[in-house]
Amino acid sequence: MKRILFYFFFFVTALTINAQGSFVKRIQTEVPGQGKVVIVQSDSIQKIVENGHVKDSYRSNNGVKKSNNENASENDGKETEERTHHKPVIGGEKHKARGYRVQIYTGGNSRADKNAAVAAGNRCRKAFPELSVYTHFSSPKWVCVVGDFKDSKQANKYAESIRRAGISKEARIVPSEVYVSR
């Protein structure tokens, strides 16, 4: 019953506003003894307020908002990646493909865990300068992964080398999107 009354009240209010003309014009009318309201807005906003809809020309990318940060837009804010080091792929243009990386650190969500993830990446970078290092926050933990491998055999070889070098005892292969040459 309350819902029906709410919709009825909403409908009557909408009809009243439409009957009185533009909401913007109505609120800007000067009434003696009352304050003056000035609204500064673009014409497109005024059309939205008056008509209640947005033209397709005002929407970009089918209503999808793109961020300047490519990773944020791809992951919808669930995961942010801080590429701490990335060597260019030798032999041509690079593109993303399904492949493997070696995960060398997994921690919690504190600042100390972030620093530990960056430190693990730096240790790996010193021992294996040919590998790219990626440190990112994947809720609720900080993760550091290295390398861009097309196949798991090559990733496994590096994981063993990282364990033997004492950089990370937890080095393991994880499937990921990697940067490879064309």
FIPA-652554 format. One line per field, with one value per atom (N, C-alpha, C): residue number from 1; chain; atom name; x, y negated, z. Coordinates in nm, 3 decimals. Each point is the difference from the previous one (the first is absolute). Example, Ala and Ser with C-alpha at 12.3 -4.5 7.8 and 13.67 -1.06 7.14 Angstrom:
<rs>
zaza <- 1 1 1 2 2 2;
pagu <- A A A A A A;
kero <- N CA C N CA C;
x <- 1.319 -0.089 0.090 -0.035 0.082 -0.077;
y <- 0.569 -0.119 -0.120 -0.105 -0.119 -0.109;
z <- 0.780 0.000 0.000 -0.072 0.006 0.073;
</rs>
This chain:
<rs>
zaza <- 1 1 1 2 2 2 3 3 3 4 4 4 5 5 5 6 6 6 7 7 7 8 8 8 9 9 9 10 10 10 11 11 11 12 12 12 13 13 13 14 14 14 15 15 15 16 16 16 17 17 17 18 18 18 19 19 19 20 20 20 21 21 21 22 22 22 23 23 23 24 24 24 25 25 25 26 26 26 27 27 27 28 28 28 29 29 29 30 30 30 31 31 31 32 32 32 33 33 33 34 34 34 35 35 35 36 36 36 37 37 37 38 38 38 39 39 39 40 40 40 41 41 41 42 42 42 43 43 43 44 44 44 45 45 45 46 46 46 47 47 47 48 48 48 49 49 49 50 50 50 51 51 51 52 52 52 53 53 53 54 54 54 55 55 55 56 56 56 57 57 57 58 58 58 59 59 59 60 60 60 61 61 61 62 62 62 63 63 63 64 64 64 65 65 65 66 66 66 67 67 67 68 68 68 69 69 69 70 70 70 71 71 71 72 72 72 73 73 73 74 74 74 75 75 75 76 76 76 77 77 77 78 78 78 79 79 79 80 80 80 81 81 81 82 82 82 83 83 83 84 84 84 85 85 85 86 86 86 87 87 87 88 88 88 89 89 89 90 90 90 91 91 91 92 92 92 93 93 93 94 94 94 95 95 95 96 96 96 97 97 97 98 98 98 99 99 99 100 100 100 101 101 101 102 102 102 103 103 103 104 104 104 105 105 105 106 106 106 107 107 107 108 108 108 109 109 109 110 110 110 111 111 111 112 112 112 113 113 113 114 114 114 115 115 115 116 116 116 117 117 117 118 118 118 119 119 119 120 120 120 121 121 121 122 122 122 123 123 123 124 124 124 125 125 125 126 126 126 127 127 127 128 128 128 129 129 129 130 130 130 131 131 131 132 132 132 133 133 133 134 134 134 135 135 135 136 136 136 137 137 137 138 138 138 139 139 139 140 140 140 141 141 141 142 142 142 143 143 143 144 144 144 145 145 145 146 146 146 147 147 147 148 148 148 149 149 149 150 150 150 151 151 151 152 152 152 153 153 153 154 154 154 155 155 155 156 156 156 157 157 157 158 158 158 159 159 159 160 160 160 161 161 161 162 162 162 163 163 163 164 164 164 165 165 165 166 166 166 167 167 167 168 168 168 169 169 169 170 170 170 171 171 171 172 172 172 173 173 173 174 174 174 175 175 175 176 176 176 177 177 177 178 178 178 179 179 179 180 180 180 181 181 181 182 182 182;
pagu <- A A A A A A A A A A A A A A A A A A A A A A A A A A A A A A A A A A A A A A A A A A A A A A A A A A A A A A A A A A A A A A A A A A A A A A A A A A A A A A A A A A A A A A A A A A A A A A A A A A A A A A A A A A A A A A A A A A A A A A A A A A A A A A A A A A A A A A A A A A A A A A A A A A A A A A A A A A A A A A A A A A A A A A A A A A A A A A A A A A A A A A A A A A A A A A A A A A A A A A A A A A A A A A A A A A A A A A A A A A A A A A A A A A A A A A A A A A A A A A A A A A A A A A A A A A A A A A A A A A A A A A A A A A A A A A A A A A A A A A A A A A A A A A A A A A A A A A A A A A A A A A A A A A A A A A A A A A A A A A A A A A A A A A A A A A A A A A A A A A A A A A A A A A A A A A A A A A A A A A A A A A A A A A A A A A A A A A A A A A A A A A A A A A A A A A A A A A A A A A A A A A A A A A A A A A A A A A A A A A A A A A A A A A A A A A A A A A A A A A A A A A A A A A A A A A A A A A A A A A A A A A A A A A A A A A A A A A A A A A A A A A A A A A A A A A A A A A A A A A A A A A A A A A A A A A A A A A A A A A A A A A A A A A A A A A A A A A A A A A A A A A A A A A;
kero <- N CA C N CA C N CA C N CA C N CA C N CA C N CA C N CA C N CA C N CA C N CA C N CA C N CA C N CA C N CA C N CA C N CA C N CA C N CA C N CA C N CA C N CA C N CA C N CA C N CA C N CA C N CA C N CA C N CA C N CA C N CA C N CA C N CA C N CA C N CA C N CA C N CA C N CA C N CA C N CA C N CA C N CA C N CA C N CA C N CA C N CA C N CA C N CA C N CA C N CA C N CA C N CA C N CA C N CA C N CA C N CA C N CA C N CA C N CA C N CA C N CA C N CA C N CA C N CA C N CA C N CA C N CA C N CA C N CA C N CA C N CA C N CA C N CA C N CA C N CA C N CA C N CA C N CA C N CA C N CA C N CA C N CA C N CA C N CA C N CA C N CA C N CA C N CA C N CA C N CA C N CA C N CA C N CA C N CA C N CA C N CA C N CA C N CA C N CA C N CA C N CA C N CA C N CA C N CA C N CA C N CA C N CA C N CA C N CA C N CA C N CA C N CA C N CA C N CA C N CA C N CA C N CA C N CA C N CA C N CA C N CA C N CA C N CA C N CA C N CA C N CA C N CA C N CA C N CA C N CA C N CA C N CA C N CA C N CA C N CA C N CA C N CA C N CA C N CA C N CA C N CA C N CA C N CA C N CA C N CA C N CA C N CA C N CA C N CA C N CA C N CA C N CA C N CA C N CA C N CA C N CA C N CA C N CA C N CA C N CA C N CA C N CA C N CA C N CA C N CA C N CA C N CA C N CA C N CA C N CA C N CA C N CA C N CA C N CA C N CA C N CA C N CA C N CA C N CA C N CA C N CA C N CA C;
x <- 0.082 -0.082 0.087 0.107 0.089 0.066 0.033 0.065 -0.095 -0.125 -0.099 -0.017 -0.007 -0.010 0.123 0.117 0.123 -0.004 -0.034 -0.006 -0.105 -0.115 -0.103 0.050 0.065 0.055 0.106 0.087 0.103 -0.062 -0.101 -0.066 -0.067 -0.071 -0.067 0.102 0.113 0.105 0.058 0.026 0.055 -0.097 -0.127 -0.099 -0.006 0.008 -0.004 0.119 0.118 0.119 -0.011 -0.044 -0.015 -0.107 -0.105 -0.107 0.047 0.091 0.047 0.111 0.044 0.106 0.133 0.103 0.134 0.035 0.057 0.043 0.102 0.095 0.104 -0.059 -0.092 -0.062 -0.084 -0.070 -0.086 0.081 0.114 0.080 0.074 0.022 0.072 -0.091 -0.131 -0.089 0.019 0.001 0.020 -0.132 0.001 -0.117 0.038 -0.078 0.034 0.005 0.104 0.015 0.071 0.037 0.073 0.135 0.087 0.132 -0.007 0.111 0.009 0.087 -0.047 0.074 0.055 0.132 0.063 0.066 -0.037 0.058 0.084 0.127 0.091 0.029 -0.040 0.018 0.002 0.050 0.004 -0.141 -0.018 -0.130 -0.035 0.100 -0.028 -0.056 0.050 -0.052 -0.144 -0.026 -0.136 -0.097 0.042 -0.086 -0.028 0.101 -0.020 -0.101 0.014 -0.092 -0.142 -0.013 -0.133 -0.063 0.077 -0.055 0.009 0.091 0.012 0.076 0.068 0.079 0.123 0.094 0.125 0.001 0.038 0.013 0.122 -0.001 0.111 0.130 -0.008 0.122 0.076 -0.068 0.068 0.068 -0.035 0.062 0.119 0.105 0.117 0.025 0.043 0.034 -0.116 -0.122 -0.120 -0.023 0.030 -0.025 0.108 0.108 0.109 0.102 0.030 0.097 0.138 0.089 0.138 0.088 0.091 0.093 0.130 0.079 0.131 0.092 -0.024 0.080 -0.059 0.074 -0.052 -0.034 0.082 -0.025 -0.125 -0.023 -0.119 -0.125 -0.001 -0.119 -0.021 0.108 -0.016 -0.048 0.042 -0.031 -0.113 -0.063 -0.112 0.032 0.122 0.037 0.027 -0.016 0.021 0.148 0.082 0.141 0.077 0.101 0.084 0.139 0.065 0.133 0.097 0.110 0.107 0.116 0.022 0.106 0.129 0.077 0.122 0.114 -0.006 0.107 -0.054 0.029 -0.041 0.101 0.069 0.095 -0.077 0.037 -0.068 0.026 -0.099 0.013 0.086 0.103 0.092 -0.064 0.013 -0.048 -0.132 -0.040 -0.120 -0.098 -0.118 -0.107 -0.054 -0.039 -0.052 -0.152 -0.061 -0.144 -0.029 -0.120 -0.040 -0.049 0.036 -0.044 -0.007 -0.065 -0.004 0.135 0.051 0.130 0.017 0.125 0.030 0.097 -0.009 0.095 0.037 0.110 0.044 -0.034 -0.083 -0.038 0.104 0.066 0.108 -0.037 -0.112 -0.040 -0.152 -0.054 -0.140 -0.005 -0.063 -0.005 -0.139 -0.006 -0.127 -0.032 -0.076 -0.041 0.059 0.108 0.060 0.109 0.045 0.109 0.129 0.021 0.119 -0.002 -0.118 -0.012 0.029 -0.042 0.031 0.150 0.064 0.145 0.072 -0.049 0.061 -0.017 -0.115 -0.022 0.095 0.017 0.092 0.143 0.036 0.136 0.027 -0.098 0.016 0.020 -0.073 0.016 0.138 0.049 0.133 0.109 -0.014 0.098 0.001 -0.118 -0.010 0.057 -0.022 0.049 0.153 0.062 0.147 0.055 -0.063 0.050 -0.035 -0.118 -0.048 -0.046 0.094 -0.037 -0.083 -0.003 -0.077 -0.150 -0.039 -0.141 -0.069 -0.125 -0.084 -0.057 -0.015 -0.050 -0.131 -0.104 -0.131 -0.044 -0.022 -0.051 -0.139 -0.100 -0.136 -0.077 -0.108 -0.089 -0.122 -0.017 -0.117 -0.074 -0.106 -0.067 -0.023 0.041 0.052 0.150 0.080 0.142 0.087 0.128 0.101 0.068 0.024 0.058 0.113 0.106 0.108 0.021 -0.011 0.022 0.108 0.071 0.108 -0.014 0.053 0.010 -0.123 0.022 -0.105 0.033 -0.058 0.034 -0.117 0.031 -0.103 -0.038 0.098 -0.030 0.044 -0.057 0.026 0.137 0.060 0.133 0.105 -0.006 0.094 -0.025 -0.127 -0.033 0.049 -0.015 0.044 0.152 0.073 0.146 0.041 -0.065 0.031 -0.045 -0.114 -0.046 0.102 0.056 0.104 0.124 0.039 0.118 -0.021 -0.120 -0.031 0.005 -0.050 0.006 0.144 0.081 0.140 0.080 -0.032 0.072 -0.040 -0.104 -0.044 -0.079 -0.050 -0.079 -0.139 -0.059 -0.132 -0.019 -0.040 -0.028 -0.138 -0.086 -0.137 -0.019 0.109 -0.011 -0.086 -0.106 -0.089 -0.054 -0.041 -0.048 -0.149 -0.038 -0.140 -0.038 -0.116 -0.046 -0.034 0.032 -0.021 -0.002 -0.043 0.017 0.140 0.075 0.139 0.024 0.113 0.039 0.098 -0.037 0.084 0.019 0.107 0.022 -0.086 -0.031 -0.084 0.075;
y <- 0.119 -0.119 -0.126 0.004 -0.116 -0.023 0.108 -0.011 -0.064 0.037 -0.056 -0.150 -0.038 -0.143 -0.076 0.060 -0.066 -0.025 0.105 -0.017 -0.102 -0.001 -0.097 -0.142 -0.021 -0.131 -0.041 0.093 -0.029 -0.039 0.072 -0.027 -0.137 -0.032 -0.130 -0.112 0.019 -0.103 -0.021 0.108 -0.013 -0.073 0.031 -0.071 -0.147 -0.032 -0.139 -0.077 0.059 -0.069 -0.022 0.102 -0.016 -0.103 -0.007 -0.096 -0.142 -0.019 -0.134 -0.047 0.082 -0.040 0.055 -0.056 0.046 -0.018 0.102 -0.004 -0.111 -0.011 -0.101 -0.140 -0.020 -0.133 -0.032 0.101 -0.022 -0.037 0.065 -0.027 -0.133 -0.049 -0.124 -0.123 0.019 -0.116 -0.082 -0.131 -0.089 -0.023 0.019 -0.022 -0.108 -0.108 -0.108 0.052 -0.041 0.039 0.133 0.066 0.127 -0.014 0.092 -0.002 0.027 -0.023 0.020 0.123 0.090 0.120 -0.016 0.022 -0.005 0.135 0.066 0.130 -0.019 0.037 -0.007 0.144 0.034 0.136 -0.003 0.107 0.007 0.031 -0.023 0.026 0.148 0.086 0.144 0.042 -0.057 0.032 -0.049 -0.119 -0.054 0.088 0.051 0.088 0.130 0.050 0.122 -0.024 -0.113 -0.032 -0.019 -0.068 -0.026 0.124 0.078 0.113 0.132 0.009 0.122 0.112 -0.027 0.105 -0.061 0.086 -0.042 0.046 -0.088 0.039 0.091 0.085 0.091 -0.073 -0.121 -0.072 -0.042 -0.006 -0.038 0.119 0.120 0.119 0.038 0.044 0.047 0.145 0.076 0.141 0.080 -0.025 0.071 -0.011 -0.116 -0.023 0.051 0.055 0.053 -0.111 -0.026 -0.103 0.061 -0.055 0.049 -0.087 0.061 -0.070 -0.022 -0.098 -0.020 0.116 0.064 0.114 0.125 0.058 0.113 0.117 0.027 0.114 -0.019 -0.119 -0.026 0.022 -0.041 0.020 0.146 0.076 0.140 0.081 -0.039 0.077 -0.056 -0.106 -0.062 -0.035 -0.041 -0.043 0.112 0.127 0.110 0.024 -0.036 0.029 -0.113 -0.050 -0.103 0.056 -0.036 0.051 -0.113 0.014 -0.098 0.069 -0.035 0.064 -0.066 0.067 -0.060 0.010 0.095 0.015 0.080 -0.047 0.077 -0.024 0.103 -0.011 0.017 -0.076 0.017 0.139 0.054 0.131 -0.014 0.081 -0.007 0.071 -0.061 0.067 -0.054 -0.117 -0.057 -0.056 -0.025 -0.060 0.101 -0.049 0.090 -0.008 0.109 0.003 0.095 -0.007 0.085 0.134 0.104 0.135 0.082 0.115 0.090 0.068 0.002 0.062 0.026 -0.010 0.032 -0.102 -0.019 -0.078 0.081 -0.038 0.067 -0.092 0.048 -0.078 0.023 -0.110 0.014 -0.053 -0.071 -0.051 -0.012 0.042 -0.021 -0.045 -0.114 -0.052 -0.044 -0.081 -0.053 -0.132 -0.084 -0.127 -0.121 0.018 -0.111 -0.067 -0.114 -0.071 0.083 0.070 0.085 0.112 0.055 0.103 -0.056 -0.123 -0.064 -0.017 -0.049 -0.019 0.133 0.107 0.132 0.050 -0.028 0.042 -0.075 -0.129 -0.079 0.047 0.030 0.048 0.134 0.091 0.129 -0.023 -0.093 -0.033 -0.056 -0.085 -0.058 0.107 0.095 0.110 0.083 0.027 0.078 -0.078 -0.129 -0.083 -0.001 -0.001 0.002 0.133 0.110 0.131 0.036 -0.043 0.032 -0.128 -0.080 -0.129 0.015 0.117 0.021 0.016 0.020 0.021 -0.132 -0.012 -0.113 0.029 -0.104 0.015 -0.078 0.064 -0.063 0.014 -0.111 -0.001 -0.060 0.071 -0.053 0.045 -0.072 0.033 0.070 0.125 0.077 0.029 -0.072 0.000 0.141 0.032 -0.082 0.014 0.019 0.027 -0.070 -0.021 -0.050 0.120 -0.011 0.109 -0.055 0.078 -0.034 0.117 -0.024 0.103 -0.049 0.094 -0.037 0.078 -0.060 0.068 -0.010 0.028 0.009 0.123 0.114 0.126 0.051 0.048 0.057 0.140 0.076 0.137 0.026 0.102 0.030 0.061 0.061 0.059 -0.107 -0.109 -0.109 -0.065 -0.018 -0.058 0.091 0.130 0.095 -0.006 -0.015 -0.012 -0.120 -0.115 -0.119 0.015 0.066 0.020 0.081 0.104 0.080 -0.084 -0.083 -0.086 -0.101 -0.054 -0.099 0.067 0.124 0.073 0.031 0.047 0.034 -0.122 -0.117 -0.124 -0.055 0.056 -0.044 -0.129 -0.040 -0.123 0.021 0.117 0.031 0.150 0.047 0.143 0.035 -0.100 0.026 -0.021 -0.009 -0.023 0.110 -0.043 0.095 -0.063 0.084 -0.045 -0.033 -0.116 -0.040 -0.039 0.043 -0.045 -0.149 -0.071 -0.144 -0.051 -0.125 -0.067 -0.057 0.031 -0.042 -0.082 -0.070 -0.078 0.084 0.028 0.078 -0.073 0.036 -0.064 0.069 -0.072 0.053 0.097;
z <- 0.000 0.000 0.000 0.082 0.005 -0.135 -0.068 -0.130 -0.101 0.004 -0.092 0.027 0.127 0.034 -0.046 0.016 -0.044 -0.150 -0.079 -0.145 -0.040 0.067 -0.030 0.028 0.114 0.034 -0.101 -0.038 -0.098 -0.134 -0.046 -0.126 0.002 0.109 0.011 0.001 0.070 0.004 -0.138 -0.073 -0.135 -0.092 0.008 -0.082 0.036 0.128 0.045 -0.054 0.004 -0.050 -0.150 -0.074 -0.145 -0.033 0.077 -0.027 0.026 0.093 0.032 -0.092 -0.093 -0.091 0.046 -0.051 0.027 0.148 0.058 0.139 0.021 -0.092 0.011 -0.007 -0.095 -0.012 0.122 0.052 0.117 0.123 0.018 0.120 -0.012 -0.124 -0.019 -0.004 0.007 -0.002 0.128 -0.019 0.115 0.071 0.130 0.083 0.101 0.007 0.093 0.144 0.072 0.139 0.019 -0.108 0.009 -0.069 0.024 -0.062 -0.149 -0.068 -0.143 -0.026 -0.085 -0.036 -0.140 -0.016 -0.130 -0.023 -0.109 -0.035 -0.124 0.009 -0.113 -0.043 -0.121 -0.050 -0.152 -0.059 -0.145 -0.054 -0.127 -0.063 0.006 -0.010 0.002 0.135 0.109 0.133 0.013 -0.051 0.008 -0.079 -0.115 -0.078 0.075 0.071 0.077 0.112 0.070 0.109 -0.053 -0.114 -0.054 -0.062 -0.077 -0.073 0.075 0.094 0.078 -0.067 -0.112 -0.064 -0.064 -0.035 -0.060 -0.144 -0.090 -0.140 -0.014 -0.102 -0.022 -0.030 -0.056 -0.033 0.126 0.115 0.123 0.067 -0.041 0.056 -0.087 0.064 -0.074 0.034 -0.097 0.020 0.056 -0.049 0.044 0.150 0.054 0.142 0.091 -0.056 0.082 0.020 0.126 0.031 -0.001 -0.081 -0.008 0.087 0.068 0.086 -0.074 0.046 -0.058 0.033 0.110 0.040 -0.064 -0.094 -0.077 0.090 0.099 0.087 0.084 0.043 0.079 -0.079 -0.127 -0.080 -0.035 -0.022 -0.032 0.119 0.119 0.119 0.082 -0.047 0.069 0.144 0.026 0.133 0.098 -0.040 0.092 0.024 -0.097 0.011 -0.064 0.068 -0.057 -0.016 -0.108 -0.027 -0.010 0.067 -0.007 -0.071 -0.124 -0.075 0.042 0.084 0.052 -0.098 -0.092 -0.097 -0.117 -0.118 -0.118 -0.109 -0.040 -0.111 -0.130 -0.104 -0.127 -0.057 -0.068 -0.061 -0.123 -0.008 -0.113 -0.119 -0.116 -0.120 -0.051 0.039 -0.059 0.100 -0.051 0.078 0.101 0.117 0.102 0.007 0.042 0.021 0.115 0.053 0.110 -0.051 0.074 -0.035 0.128 -0.006 0.115 0.012 0.122 0.024 0.148 0.046 0.139 0.058 0.131 0.077 0.123 0.063 0.122 0.117 0.090 0.118 0.108 0.043 0.097 0.139 0.011 0.131 0.007 0.114 0.033 0.144 0.026 0.137 0.038 0.103 0.047 -0.066 0.071 -0.059 0.071 0.074 0.072 -0.082 0.048 -0.067 0.006 0.111 0.013 -0.105 -0.027 -0.102 -0.139 -0.025 -0.127 -0.014 0.105 -0.004 -0.020 0.062 -0.016 -0.143 -0.062 -0.139 -0.093 0.021 -0.082 0.021 0.126 0.029 -0.068 0.000 -0.069 -0.149 -0.056 -0.142 -0.029 0.089 -0.019 0.008 0.094 0.011 -0.128 -0.052 -0.123 -0.118 -0.004 -0.109 -0.003 0.119 0.006 -0.050 0.039 -0.039 -0.145 -0.045 -0.135 -0.069 -0.052 -0.060 -0.127 -0.059 -0.123 0.026 0.127 0.033 0.034 -0.041 0.039 0.138 0.081 0.137 0.011 0.053 0.016 0.145 0.066 0.137 -0.004 0.054 -0.002 0.123 0.025 0.112 -0.057 0.037 -0.038 0.130 0.023 0.129 0.052 0.118 0.109 0.021 -0.105 0.020 -0.104 0.037 -0.092 -0.065 -0.131 -0.076 -0.086 -0.014 -0.092 -0.094 -0.129 -0.101 -0.096 -0.060 -0.092 -0.129 -0.107 -0.128 -0.087 -0.127 -0.101 -0.084 0.036 -0.065 -0.082 -0.122 -0.086 0.044 0.051 0.040 0.144 0.060 0.140 0.024 -0.101 0.017 0.028 -0.076 0.021 0.135 0.037 0.130 0.114 -0.016 0.101 0.018 -0.109 0.006 0.085 -0.022 0.078 0.146 0.023 0.138 0.079 -0.061 0.066 0.026 -0.096 0.016 0.112 0.011 0.104 0.137 0.010 0.127 0.038 -0.096 0.027 0.040 -0.059 0.033 0.137 0.060 0.132 -0.001 -0.116 -0.011 0.059 -0.029 0.050 0.008 0.117 0.015 -0.054 -0.011 -0.045 -0.149 -0.077 -0.144 -0.065 -0.067 -0.066 -0.129 -0.090 -0.130 0.010 -0.055 -0.002 -0.143 -0.047 -0.132 0.006 -0.108 0.001 -0.143 -0.017 -0.128 -0.001 -0.105 -0.008 -0.126 -0.004 -0.117 -0.082 -0.125 -0.089 -0.131 -0.073 -0.131 -0.105 -0.104 -0.108 -0.086;
</rs>
